[in-house]
């Protein structure tokens, strides 16, 4: 039996829809992951420089200042994975490799007796910050997603005052400006 033109067009539409759904889910997961890092860093008082997703590779990055307290750095590091879980947005394992490497390096710099407690505290802090600021994770991820096809660029990036507006002020900012 030969396929009709209608069947072929329907198959093409289904293929395009599947293709779009795959990339929407992938990009959403990366946007949530990176928003998680940025929101936790900001909630803990760090200056967040940028958040971005690469639409070609499906990778993402966020950059914020480091903390003196290693447990806060651990919290920021694990926040991406915790945000994915909280928002049911699973990225590929490759998205998490860099975070796991950073976490291992940070933990290796602590006395062995303190590593388990520091890791647990980092997770606890990240979960608490993400719960408290879930609306900001959602808002930042939504904004990254909204910009994906806007200007034809391969990378979507939010930085500067616009990022501060999306993430909101921290107690540190309010004290500094007062």
C-alpha positions, 0 to 999 in steps of 0.5 A: 500500500502506498502512502498518500500525500496527506499521510506524508504531510501528517508524518512530517508534521509529527516529526517536526512536533517531536523535534520541537518538543525534544529541543523545548524539553532540553532547553527548558531543563538547562534553563531551570538548571542554570536558573537554580545556580543563579538564584541560590547564589543571589539568595546567599548574597553573591553578585551573579554576573550572567546566566546563559544557554547555548542553543546549539550544544544544549549547554548552559553556564552561570557565573557568580562570585565565590564565597569564603564559606565553602558550604555556600559554594557547595550549595550553589554547585548542587543547586542546578541539579536540585532545581531540575528535580524540583521543577521536573526538568531533567537535563542530560548527564553531561549538563551535570558533569562540570558541577560534580567535578567542582563539588568533588574538588571543593570537598577534596579541599576540606578535611575528610572528617568534614566532607559528608557534613559539608555536602549535606549542609550544601544540599540543605541550603540549596533546597531551602533557598530554591523552595523560598525563591521558586518563583525566581527560578521560574521567572529566570528560566521562563525569560531564557526560554522566551529569548531562544529564537528572538534574534537568531543568536546561538546563545541566550544570555541575561546579565547586568541590571536585567539579571538583578531585576529578575533575581531581585535584591538580597539583604546584602544589596539593601544594606549596601544601598541604605 
